[in-house]
Amino acid sequence: MSLDELARCLASERNLLLRLDQENLLLVTVHDSLTGNDADITVSIDTGPHVALEAAELAAGDLTVDPGVPPPDREALCRADARYELTWELQFSDETYNPMMVIAGELIQACGAIIYDITNRRFV
């Protein structure tokens, strides 16, 4: 799924402002009505040679998952040669949590994405 396609899927989400920045970045600005804060999530696609190496390392390791979450397909993870990267300022984790789950859900539905939380070193 391209970032342009992802932006189209997210276009109907309330409180999200979407902007494609060149071909390789999607900037998602979130407005949290509870806190009154705006926060940015940057979505990019990485296809560098290190992606396949890191995916193979993850597939060979402990596939720790959240309770109730099935473990990822080890073979599919081992074959991964591209990844979506979502970045945000940690101070805005509360504001970005729900929108990131919406983004993850779109990616899972569209292309079977495997979601790995690098911050907590676990699959979600």
Secondary structure, DSSP 8 states (H G I E B T S, - for coil): --HHHHHHHHTT-TTEEEEEETTTEEEEEEE-TTT--EEEEEEEEE-SHHHHHHHHHHHHS---B-TT-----HHHHHH---EEEEEE-GGGHHHHHHHHHHHHHHHHHHH----EETTTTEE-
